[in-house]
Amino acid sequence: MSPTAATDALFPAGQPTGRCTFLGAGPGDPGLLTLRAVEVLSSADVLVADPLTAAAVRTHCPAGVQVHSPVAEGSDFDLAKLVAEAVRAGKHVVRTVDGDPGLDGCAAEEMLSCAGDGIPFEVIPGVAQSVGVPAYAGVPLRGAAGTDVRFVDGAQLLSGAPVDLGAPETTLVVRTTLGQLPATANALVSNGRKPDSALSATLSGTTTRQRTFTSTLSTIAADLKAARVLPSPVSAPVDPATSVIAVVGEQVAHRASHSWFETKPLFGWNVLVPRTKEQAHGLSEQLRSYGAVPQEVPTIAVEPPRTPQQMERAIKGLVTGRYEWIAFTSVNAVRAVREKFEEYGLDARAFAGIKVAAVGETTAQALVDFGVKPDLVPSGEQSAAGLLEDWPPYDPVFDPIDRVLLPRADIATETLVAGLVELGWEVDDVTAYRTVRASPPPAETREAIKGGGFDAVLFTSSSTVRNLVGIAGKPHNVTVIACIGPATAKTAEEHGLRVDVMAPAPSAAALAQALADFGAKRRDAATAAGEPVYRPSERRPGSRRKAR
């Protein structure tokens, strides 16, 4: 049957026509998805995903997308039937392939099947594993002299089929598995490569689980056993089916100077951030830039005040000109006022004629997002004390109104109120929201906290210390404890925790940078001593952390 006839049979006149997209999802790093890939995923009705990148692509799909995994569903999975039925129903099927679909033999067969059935499809290229992984390993494939590069299939090499490896100086990029790597190295020697040829082998490339080993064709097996990656009498080996991208040739020597990914200060560290995803967004992004894997665990929940009358009077006072100033000390306070504004049909124009103060960059940004530019942000310490340092005293000549609105949490301290009163201002201290202890995290997260599964935890306030310990237990003694300031550190020590890192300034950004500096010093010390660079969680002594 011709493709035209097949199409006519599959899609009778008048019925909706769907489509199938073969999409390259890259080698593993979610950031390597192309802009076009993200755009296509947003319109997926059915997602058929390879396992390595399934989680990354799923986040860009609509909430109701139907998800399938060929690997998990095994022999019961019939892709051709699924695609035909979905496309006949007018749905968009997105078939994501690890790496690039043009270099995937299975994807090529699936495209051929679609063509034979007259199913319309398109192809979105992705970053190939054979190119992306060496780049993340710090191994450039071509030198200044234009070294020839050849891509070799390890399975073909082991089958005994003839493989042209090119000239001795040709850089080889070999795709294989961990279990087959030693045999693949031997096969390369049998096909003419010198036993002392330099080799790099990268596992879980472009992800924060990436590990790269440099060796030679003749010694790679022994080196992997010594590193306890391949089976040996004392090792706990990695899954032998783990994908490996190996590079063979003189270009491997550049890894010593080109390794940029695995040498990040917090590479692979699992860092606990006791904040909500909304509050932790900027902090988590900063941690990712250092190579860490942040996990947000809310320790507090925000609820409306028990009696709304205070806030209602305060909003009315803002509109009627009761206040000269309004001071925001948290993003939650901004959110509470904004929600009240929206409830009454107001917007940022209601702040006209009122001076606005904000503590901290995130609070100031929340106001800007609302359409309000703060008039006062502390020039020094981002705290109530820092705000008071810059707050002008009340002057009856220049200040027509002597009243300040302070919307804040029910458990906030009195520092700011007392300081403003001392400066001559009247303060309406209003409970804008209540903070309560959040629900405990999932059991596996609690076990990771108590069992040493996290490499570090960032405490941004005393309440995060108290609440995390209350809902999940104390972090294990191997976990690095980082605190935003002396008060938070004191609370941590009172709970039996040893503080390892202190932020030089009371901001989340400074705290993350301090942890990165700590990680860098730790890495440099291990490297200088000729020792492997272990994450804190990879060493778990039995005793719990004690304060000192």
Backbone torsions as a table, in degrees:
resi	resn	phi	psi	omega
1	MET	NA	134.1	179.4
2	SER	-71.9	156.9	177.6
3	PRO	-55.6	-36.9	179.9
4	THR	-65.4	-44.0	179.3
5	ALA	-65.2	-39.3	179.2
6	ALA	-62.7	-41.3	179.6
7	THR	-64.4	-42.0	179.1
8	ASP	-62.4	-36.9	179.9
9	ALA	-71.2	-37.9	-177.9
10	LEU	-74.2	-36.4	-176.4
11	PHE	-123.2	84.2	175.5
12	PRO	-57.9	152.7	-177.6
13	ALA	-54.8	136.0	176.0
14	GLY	93.4	-12.1	179.7
15	GLN	-91.6	149.7	-179.4
16	PRO	-65.6	145.6	-179.5
17	THR	-110.1	122.1	175.8
18	GLY	-92.2	-163.3	179.7
19	ARG	-158.3	166.5	177.9
20	CYS	-127.5	134.3	178.5
21	THR	-119.3	126.0	173.2
22	PHE	-94.6	119.1	-168.5
23	LEU	-124.0	126.3	174.9
24	GLY	-79.1	119.6	-175.8
25	ALA	-96.0	3.4	177.7
26	GLY	83.8	-177.5	-172.9
27	PRO	-85.0	-5.6	178.8
28	GLY	147.7	-39.7	179.1
29	ASP	-69.3	120.3	179.9
30	PRO	-58.0	-26.7	-179.7
31	GLY	-71.0	-10.1	-179.7
32	LEU	-91.4	1.1	171.7
33	LEU	-64.4	136.9	-179.8
34	THR	-76.6	162.1	177.4
35	LEU	-60.6	-39.3	178.8
36	ARG	-64.6	-38.4	179.0
37	ALA	-61.7	-45.0	179.5
38	VAL	-62.5	-40.8	179.0
39	GLU	-61.8	-44.8	-178.2
40	VAL	-67.3	-41.7	-179.4
41	LEU	-61.3	-30.4	-178.4
42	SER	-67.2	-14.0	179.9
43	SER	-111.8	13.8	-176.8
44	ALA	-74.4	134.5	171.0
45	ASP	-97.3	-34.1	179.3
46	VAL	-131.5	129.7	179.6
47	LEU	-115.4	124.0	174.3
48	VAL	-116.3	109.2	-166.5
49	ALA	-120.2	137.5	168.0
50	ASP	-67.6	152.6	-169.6
51	PRO	-67.7	-37.4	-172.1
52	LEU	-60.8	-39.5	-174.8
53	THR	-111.7	11.3	-175.5
54	ALA	-58.1	-46.7	-177.5
55	ALA	-64.6	-39.0	-177.9
56	ALA	-66.3	-42.6	-177.8
57	VAL	-75.7	-29.8	-178.0
58	ARG	-61.5	-33.1	-177.3
59	THR	-66.4	-19.1	-178.6
60	HIS	-98.3	1.6	-178.6
61	CYS	-93.7	159.5	175.2
62	PRO	-61.6	158.0	-175.9
63	ALA	-58.9	-37.4	-175.0
64	GLY	-92.4	15.7	-177.6
65	VAL	-62.7	142.2	176.9
66	GLN	-88.0	123.1	-172.5
67	VAL	-110.2	135.3	176.7
68	HIS	-132.0	147.1	176.4
69	SER	-126.3	110.4	179.7
70	PRO	-56.6	-36.4	-178.5
71	VAL	-69.4	-47.1	-177.8
72	ALA	-67.6	-37.6	-177.0
73	GLU	-83.3	-13.0	170.4
74	GLY	59.4	-142.3	-174.2
75	SER	-66.9	-17.6	179.5
76	ASP	-76.8	-10.8	-175.5
77	PHE	-86.3	122.4	179.2
78	ASP	-116.6	94.5	-175.5
79	LEU	-63.8	-43.7	-177.2
80	ALA	-58.8	-42.8	179.7
81	LYS	-66.8	-43.8	179.8
82	LEU	-59.9	-48.0	-178.2
83	VAL	-62.7	-45.4	-178.1
84	ALA	-60.3	-45.6	-178.4
85	GLU	-67.2	-41.1	-178.6
86	ALA	-68.4	-44.4	-178.8
87	VAL	-66.5	-37.8	177.7
88	ARG	-60.5	-33.4	-179.9
89	ALA	-83.3	6.0	177.7
90	GLY	83.4	17.1	-176.9
91	LYS	-93.4	158.3	177.3
92	HIS	-99.6	113.7	177.9
93	VAL	-97.1	125.9	175.8
94	VAL	-111.7	116.0	178.9
95	ARG	-102.0	104.7	-178.3
96	THR	-91.9	138.2	-176.9
97	VAL	-122.2	132.0	175.1
98	ASP	-59.9	131.7	-177.5
99	GLY	81.6	-130.8	-177.4
100	ASP	-120.5	131.1	-176.8
101	PRO	-63.5	-25.7	179.4
102	GLY	-69.9	-16.5	179.2
103	LEU	-108.1	10.9	-177.7
104	ASP	-110.7	116.2	-177.2
105	GLY	-61.8	-39.7	179.4
106	CYS	-64.2	-41.6	179.5
107	ALA	-63.7	-37.3	178.8
108	ALA	-62.6	-40.4	177.6
109	GLU	-65.8	-38.9	179.5
110	GLU	-66.0	-38.6	176.3
111	MET	-63.7	-41.5	179.4
112	LEU	-61.8	-38.9	178.4
113	SER	-64.7	-42.2	177.4
114	CYS	-61.5	-44.7	-179.6
115	ALA	-61.2	-41.6	-179.9
116	GLY	-65.3	-32.1	179.8
117	ASP	-89.6	1.9	179.7
118	GLY	71.7	24.3	-179.4
119	ILE	-88.4	123.2	179.3
120	PRO	-66.6	135.1	179.0
121	PHE	-146.6	161.9	173.6
122	GLU	-135.3	165.1	-177.4
123	VAL	-125.1	127.0	176.0
124	ILE	-109.4	110.7	-178.9
125	PRO	-62.7	157.7	175.9
126	GLY	-135.3	173.6	177.2
127	VAL	-71.9	119.7	-178.1
128	ALA	-69.3	142.2	178.5
129	GLN	-60.9	-37.5	-177.6
130	SER	-67.9	-15.6	177.5
131	VAL	-105.8	-45.1	-176.5
132	GLY	-67.5	-41.4	-176.3
133	VAL	-65.2	-48.4	176.4
134	PRO	-58.5	-35.0	178.6
135	ALA	-62.8	-41.4	178.5
136	TYR	-73.2	-22.7	178.1
137	ALA	-84.8	-7.0	-179.6
138	GLY	80.2	29.3	-179.7
139	VAL	-119.3	99.1	177.5
140	PRO	-69.3	135.8	-174.2
141	LEU	-79.9	-25.7	179.9
142	ARG	-124.1	140.6	177.5
143	GLY	-92.1	-177.3	-178.6
144	ALA	-63.2	-28.0	-178.3
145	ALA	-83.9	4.5	177.6
146	GLY	75.8	47.6	-179.6
147	THR	-54.4	137.0	176.5
148	ASP	-69.0	144.1	180.0
149	VAL	-124.7	134.9	176.2
150	ARG	-129.9	138.5	179.3
151	PHE	-101.3	127.4	-172.2
152	VAL	-120.0	132.9	174.5
153	ASP	-86.7	116.9	-177.9
154	GLY	-59.4	-38.1	-180.0
155	ALA	-63.2	-40.5	178.3
156	GLN	-65.2	-39.4	179.5
157	LEU	-62.0	-41.8	-178.2
158	LEU	-76.5	-18.2	179.8
159	SER	-72.5	-14.0	-178.2
160	GLY	91.3	-3.2	178.2
161	ALA	-68.1	147.8	-179.1
162	PRO	-64.3	134.1	-179.9
163	VAL	-129.7	124.5	179.0
164	ASP	-85.5	111.0	-178.0
165	LEU	-92.2	1.2	177.9
166	GLY	75.0	-164.0	-179.4
167	ALA	-70.1	160.2	-178.1
168	PRO	-57.1	-29.1	-178.4
169	GLU	-87.2	-1.2	179.7
170	THR	-66.0	133.4	174.7
171	THR	-78.4	128.5	179.8
172	LEU	-106.5	134.2	173.7
173	VAL	-115.4	115.0	-171.6
174	VAL	-114.5	126.8	175.8
175	ARG	-100.2	121.6	-177.6
176	THR	-150.6	-161.9	175.4
177	THR	-123.1	163.9	-178.7
178	LEU	-59.8	-44.7	-178.5
179	GLY	-64.2	-29.2	-177.9
180	GLN	-95.7	-3.3	-175.5
181	LEU	-59.8	-48.0	179.2
182	PRO	-59.0	-43.3	179.1
183	ALA	-65.8	-35.4	178.0
184	THR	-65.2	-41.3	177.2
185	ALA	-61.7	-42.6	177.9
186	ASN	-63.4	-38.1	179.6
187	ALA	-66.0	-35.9	177.1
188	LEU	-64.7	-39.0	176.7
189	VAL	-64.9	-42.5	179.5
190	SER	-63.6	-26.1	179.7
191	ASN	-93.0	12.2	170.4
192	GLY	113.0	-6.6	178.3
193	ARG	-78.6	144.3	-179.2
194	LYS	-68.9	142.2	-179.2
195	PRO	-59.3	-29.5	-177.9
196	ASP	-90.9	14.7	176.9
197	SER	-62.8	133.9	-179.5
198	ALA	-66.0	142.8	-178.5
199	LEU	-140.4	138.3	168.6
200	SER	-118.9	139.5	179.4
201	ALA	-127.3	121.6	-176.0
202	THR	-115.4	124.3	176.9
203	LEU	-100.1	145.0	176.2
204	SER	50.0	45.5	-174.3
205	GLY	-59.0	143.2	178.7
206	THR	71.7	2.1	175.8
207	THR	-106.2	168.4	179.9
208	THR	-75.3	3.0	171.6
209	ARG	-99.3	5.9	-176.3
210	GLN	-59.4	137.5	173.0
211	ARG	-138.8	131.6	-179.8
212	THR	-120.9	132.3	178.3
213	PHE	-116.3	133.3	174.9
214	THR	-108.2	135.8	-174.6
215	SER	-160.0	-153.6	172.6
216	THR	-131.5	168.2	-179.8
217	LEU	-59.6	-35.0	-175.7
218	SER	-84.0	-18.8	-173.6
219	THR	-115.1	-1.6	-174.3
220	ILE	-61.2	-38.9	-178.8
221	ALA	-62.0	-46.9	-179.7
222	ALA	-65.7	-38.4	-178.9
223	ASP	-67.1	-38.1	178.9
224	LEU	-69.2	-34.6	175.6
225	LYS	-67.5	-41.0	179.3
226	ALA	-64.2	-32.5	178.6
227	ALA	-83.5	3.6	179.6
228	ARG	60.6	38.4	176.3
229	VAL	-102.2	-45.0	172.9
230	LEU	-91.1	157.4	-177.5
231	PRO	-57.8	136.5	172.9
232	SER	-152.7	170.5	-176.8
233	PRO	-58.8	-21.1	-175.6
234	VAL	-119.9	10.1	-172.5
235	SER	-104.0	159.2	168.5
236	ALA	-113.6	89.9	-166.8
237	PRO	-66.8	155.2	173.1
238	VAL	-75.0	155.2	177.9
239	ASP	-52.7	121.1	-177.7
240	PRO	-63.6	-15.9	178.9
241	ALA	-83.9	-1.1	179.7
242	THR	-58.3	132.4	-179.4
243	SER	-67.8	140.6	179.4
244	VAL	-131.4	134.4	169.7
245	ILE	-110.7	116.0	-179.0
246	ALA	-108.4	142.3	175.2
247	VAL	-119.2	131.8	-178.8
248	VAL	-122.5	127.7	177.8
249	GLY	141.3	-180.0	-175.2
250	GLU	-65.9	-23.5	-178.6
251	GLN	-64.3	-20.5	179.4
252	VAL	-60.0	-28.3	-178.5
253	ALA	-62.2	-21.7	-178.6
254	HIS	-74.6	-12.9	-177.2
255	ARG	-59.0	-34.1	-178.2
256	ALA	-57.3	-33.5	-178.5
257	SER	-105.0	-17.9	-174.2
258	HIS	-101.3	-4.7	-177.2
259	SER	-69.7	109.7	-175.9
260	TRP	-114.1	-22.0	-172.7
261	PHE	-89.1	-54.4	-177.6
262	GLU	-72.6	-10.5	179.5
263	THR	-97.5	7.6	174.4
264	LYS	-60.5	147.1	-170.0
265	PRO	-60.3	-29.6	-179.0
266	LEU	-119.8	32.5	-173.8
267	PHE	-57.4	122.4	176.3
268	GLY	79.7	-3.4	-178.9
269	TRP	-68.8	131.4	171.1
270	ASN	-87.9	112.5	-174.0
271	VAL	-113.2	125.0	178.4
272	LEU	-86.3	125.7	178.3
273	VAL	-115.7	104.3	-176.1
274	PRO	-76.8	63.5	179.3
275	ARG	-146.9	165.2	175.5
276	THR	-71.8	161.4	179.1
277	LYS	-58.4	-39.0	179.7
278	GLU	-63.5	-46.5	-178.2
279	GLN	-70.4	-30.8	-171.7
280	ALA	-94.4	1.1	-171.2
281	HIS	-54.2	-55.0	-178.2
282	GLY	-63.4	-40.5	179.6
283	LEU	-64.7	-43.6	-179.7
284	SER	-64.7	-39.2	178.3
285	GLU	-63.7	-39.5	178.5
286	GLN	-64.5	-42.1	178.2
287	LEU	-63.4	-40.1	177.8
288	ARG	-61.6	-35.6	179.4
289	SER	-64.9	-21.9	176.4
290	TYR	-91.5	3.1	178.8
291	GLY	94.1	3.4	-176.7
292	ALA	-83.5	165.2	175.3
293	VAL	-116.2	94.3	-177.2
294	PRO	-77.3	145.6	173.0
295	GLN	-131.0	118.3	-179.1
296	GLU	-84.1	129.9	176.4
297	VAL	-129.8	104.9	-179.4
298	PRO	-62.6	133.4	177.0
299	THR	-108.7	-14.4	175.9
300	ILE	-130.5	153.4	172.9
301	ALA	-120.1	144.0	-178.1
302	VAL	-103.1	128.4	-179.9
303	GLU	-128.6	156.7	178.4
304	PRO	-64.7	158.9	176.6
305	PRO	-63.8	154.4	-177.9
306	ARG	-64.7	-35.3	177.4
307	THR	-121.1	119.2	-175.0
308	PRO	-81.4	-5.4	-172.2
309	GLN	-61.0	-37.9	-179.7
310	GLN	-57.6	-49.6	-179.1
311	MET	-65.7	-37.0	179.5
312	GLU	-62.7	-42.7	178.0
313	ARG	-66.0	-37.6	-179.0
314	ALA	-65.7	-43.5	178.9
315	ILE	-63.8	-39.5	176.6
316	LYS	-62.5	-39.2	178.9
317	GLY	-65.4	-36.2	176.7
318	LEU	-61.0	-42.8	-176.5
319	VAL	-71.7	-35.3	-174.8
320	THR	-90.6	1.4	175.5
321	GLY	86.4	28.2	-179.2
322	ARG	-75.1	-23.6	-169.8
323	TYR	-118.0	144.4	171.8
324	GLU	-88.7	-36.5	-177.6
325	TRP	-131.9	153.5	163.7
326	ILE	-132.1	134.5	-175.9
327	ALA	-118.8	126.6	178.1
328	PHE	-109.4	125.7	-180.0
329	THR	-107.6	1.5	-179.8
330	SER	-160.2	160.0	175.4
331	VAL	-63.5	-36.2	179.9
332	ASN	-62.2	-35.2	178.0
333	ALA	-66.6	-41.5	176.8
334	VAL	-61.1	-44.9	-178.3
335	ARG	-62.9	-40.6	-178.3
336	ALA	-64.1	-44.1	179.4
337	VAL	-67.8	-41.0	-179.7
338	ARG	-62.0	-41.0	179.3
339	GLU	-64.1	-37.7	177.4
340	LYS	-66.8	-40.1	177.1
341	PHE	-57.9	-48.7	-178.1
342	GLU	-64.2	-34.4	177.9
343	GLU	-62.1	-34.9	-178.2
344	TYR	-97.1	5.8	179.1
345	GLY	76.3	22.6	179.3
346	LEU	-98.0	165.1	173.6
347	ASP	-140.0	-167.2	-173.4
348	ALA	-62.1	-18.0	179.7
349	ARG	-64.4	-18.9	179.1
350	ALA	-68.5	-12.5	178.2
351	PHE	-85.9	0.3	-178.7
352	ALA	-56.6	129.4	178.2
353	GLY	85.0	-3.1	-179.4
354	ILE	-109.1	132.4	176.1
355	LYS	-79.5	140.7	-174.7
356	VAL	-122.0	130.2	176.6
357	ALA	-117.2	150.3	-179.0
358	ALA	-144.2	140.5	175.7
359	VAL	-102.6	117.3	174.5
360	GLY	95.6	150.0	-177.8
361	GLU	-64.9	-40.2	-176.9
362	THR	-68.3	-37.1	177.0
363	THR	-66.1	-43.5	178.4
364	ALA	-61.5	-40.5	-179.7
365	GLN	-67.0	-36.6	177.5
366	ALA	-61.9	-37.0	176.8
367	LEU	-68.1	-42.4	178.7
368	VAL	-61.2	-40.9	178.1
369	ASP	-62.2	-27.8	178.5
370	PHE	-81.1	-15.0	-178.6
371	GLY	101.8	16.3	-177.4
372	VAL	-120.9	123.8	176.3
373	LYS	-94.3	120.1	-178.2
374	PRO	-62.0	142.5	175.9
375	ASP	-85.9	-25.2	-176.6
376	LEU	-141.1	123.6	171.9
377	VAL	-129.8	135.5	-177.5
378	PRO	-52.3	134.0	178.9
379	SER	-79.8	-19.2	179.9
380	GLY	-115.9	-119.1	-178.7
381	GLU	-61.4	129.9	-179.3
382	GLN	-86.0	80.6	-178.4
383	SER	-156.5	176.0	176.5
384	ALA	-59.4	-41.2	179.0
385	ALA	-63.2	-40.8	178.3
386	GLY	-64.7	-36.7	177.9
387	LEU	-65.9	-41.2	179.7
388	LEU	-63.7	-31.4	179.0
389	GLU	-60.1	-33.2	-175.9
390	ASP	-102.9	-6.2	-174.8
391	TRP	-75.5	130.5	-178.9
392	PRO	-75.1	145.2	175.1
393	PRO	-68.9	155.4	178.7
394	TYR	-67.0	131.4	178.4
395	ASP	-124.7	110.6	-176.1
396	PRO	-62.2	-17.7	179.7
397	VAL	-79.3	-44.9	-174.4
398	PHE	-98.7	-14.4	-178.2
399	ASP	-111.0	104.1	-177.9
400	PRO	-66.4	-24.6	-178.4
401	ILE	-126.9	140.4	-174.9
402	ASP	-107.5	18.8	-171.1
403	ARG	-114.4	141.4	179.4
404	VAL	-120.1	135.0	173.6
405	LEU	-96.9	128.1	179.7
406	LEU	-123.6	90.2	175.9
407	PRO	-83.8	127.4	-174.7
408	ARG	-157.3	-174.1	-177.7
409	ALA	-77.5	160.2	-179.7
410	ASP	-70.2	-18.9	-176.9
411	ILE	-107.4	12.2	-177.7
412	ALA	-65.4	153.1	179.3
413	THR	-78.1	168.1	-176.3
414	GLU	-93.6	7.1	-174.4
415	THR	-56.9	-48.1	-175.5
416	LEU	-68.9	-42.0	179.8
417	VAL	-60.1	-49.0	-178.0
418	ALA	-62.2	-41.1	-179.3
419	GLY	-65.8	-39.7	179.2
420	LEU	-67.5	-39.5	177.5
421	VAL	-62.4	-40.2	178.8
422	GLU	-64.1	-28.8	178.2
423	LEU	-83.6	1.6	174.6
424	GLY	98.5	7.6	-177.9
425	TRP	-95.5	148.9	168.7
426	GLU	-90.5	137.9	-173.6
427	VAL	-122.9	129.0	168.5
428	ASP	-97.3	100.0	-177.7
429	ASP	-88.3	104.8	-170.1
430	VAL	-114.3	132.2	174.9
431	THR	-77.1	107.6	-178.2
432	ALA	-89.9	-25.8	-179.9
433	TYR	-160.5	160.8	175.9
434	ARG	-111.4	143.3	174.4
435	THR	-108.2	127.4	178.4
436	VAL	-126.1	159.8	-180.0
437	ARG	-67.1	134.2	-178.9
438	ALA	-72.6	165.7	175.5
439	SER	-68.8	151.9	179.0
440	PRO	-59.7	146.2	176.7
441	PRO	-70.8	172.8	178.6
442	PRO	-57.0	157.8	-175.8
443	ALA	-57.2	-40.1	-177.9
444	GLU	-66.4	-31.6	177.1
445	THR	-70.6	-41.3	177.9
446	ARG	-61.7	-40.8	179.3
447	GLU	-65.8	-38.6	178.6
448	ALA	-65.1	-37.2	179.0
449	ILE	-65.4	-49.5	-176.9
450	LYS	-77.9	-26.2	-174.6
451	GLY	-96.4	2.6	177.4
452	GLY	90.4	20.0	179.2
453	GLY	-76.0	-16.2	177.7
454	PHE	-102.7	140.8	179.6
455	ASP	-83.1	-29.0	-179.4
456	ALA	-155.2	157.8	172.9
457	VAL	-134.3	136.2	179.9
458	LEU	-104.5	119.1	177.6
459	PHE	-102.5	120.1	-177.1
460	THR	-102.7	0.5	176.4
461	SER	-168.1	164.0	177.6
462	SER	-63.4	-35.4	-178.8
463	SER	-66.1	-32.0	178.0
464	THR	-67.4	-32.8	176.4
465	VAL	-65.2	-54.1	-176.5
466	ARG	-60.5	-44.5	-175.2
467	ASN	-71.9	-38.3	178.9
468	LEU	-63.5	-46.0	178.2
469	VAL	-61.8	-37.3	-178.3
470	GLY	-68.5	-37.7	-175.5
471	ILE	-97.1	-17.1	-174.5
472	ALA	-135.7	-11.2	-178.1
473	GLY	95.3	173.1	-177.2
474	LYS	-77.6	139.4	173.5
475	PRO	-59.8	148.5	-179.7
476	HIS	-62.9	159.1	-175.8
477	ASN	-67.0	-18.3	178.3
478	VAL	-82.7	-15.5	-176.0
479	THR	-72.9	129.7	178.1
480	VAL	-74.1	127.0	-179.0
481	ILE	-101.2	120.8	179.6
482	ALA	-119.7	130.8	-175.3
483	CYS	-123.4	147.9	-174.4
484	ILE	-78.0	-20.2	-178.8
485	GLY	-170.5	176.1	-176.1
486	PRO	-59.5	-40.7	-178.7
487	ALA	-64.1	-42.0	178.6
488	THR	-66.8	-40.3	179.0
489	ALA	-63.1	-39.8	179.1
490	LYS	-62.3	-43.0	179.1
491	THR	-64.0	-39.4	178.3
492	ALA	-62.0	-43.3	-180.0
493	GLU	-66.8	-35.8	177.4
494	GLU	-63.6	-24.1	178.1
495	HIS	-95.1	15.0	174.8
496	GLY	81.8	20.1	-179.4
497	LEU	-105.8	141.7	176.0
498	ARG	-92.3	125.4	-178.4
499	VAL	-85.2	122.4	-177.9
500	ASP	-98.0	-30.2	-173.4
501	VAL	-134.3	134.6	176.0
502	MET	-124.9	131.8	178.6
503	ALA	-67.3	137.8	178.3
504	PRO	-71.9	-17.9	177.2
505	ALA	-142.2	148.8	-174.6
506	PRO	-77.9	67.9	176.0
507	SER	-141.7	152.6	-179.9
508	ALA	-62.7	-37.9	179.7
509	ALA	-63.2	-42.7	179.0
510	ALA	-66.2	-34.8	178.8
511	LEU	-65.6	-45.7	178.9
512	ALA	-63.3	-40.7	178.9
513	GLN	-64.4	-39.4	178.8
514	ALA	-63.5	-39.6	177.3
515	LEU	-65.6	-39.9	177.8
516	ALA	-63.0	-41.3	177.4
517	ASP	-62.4	-40.1	177.7
518	PHE	-62.0	-46.2	179.8
519	GLY	-62.9	-39.4	179.9
520	ALA	-64.5	-42.7	179.0
521	LYS	-64.3	-39.5	179.8
522	ARG	-64.1	-43.4	178.7
523	ARG	-64.8	-45.4	-179.2
524	ASP	-62.2	-38.2	-179.9
525	ALA	-65.6	-42.5	179.1
526	ALA	-65.0	-42.4	-179.8
527	THR	-64.5	-42.5	-180.0
528	ALA	-64.2	-31.0	179.9
529	ALA	-85.9	-1.2	-179.2
530	GLY	72.2	24.9	-178.4
531	GLU	-104.3	157.0	175.0
532	PRO	-63.8	150.5	178.9
533	VAL	-92.1	103.5	-179.8
534	TYR	-98.7	146.8	169.1
535	ARG	-75.7	154.3	179.3
536	PRO	-54.6	-37.6	-177.2
537	SER	-71.1	-12.1	178.9
538	GLU	-83.4	-1.7	174.9
539	ARG	-130.4	111.8	-172.6
540	ARG	-125.3	84.5	174.3
541	PRO	-64.1	157.1	-171.6
542	GLY	-72.2	-26.8	-174.7
543	SER	-82.3	153.9	176.9
544	ARG	-82.4	158.9	179.8
545	ARG	-64.2	132.7	177.8
546	LYS	-116.6	145.2	176.3
547	ALA	-70.1	150.7	178.6
548	ARG	-129.4	NA	NA
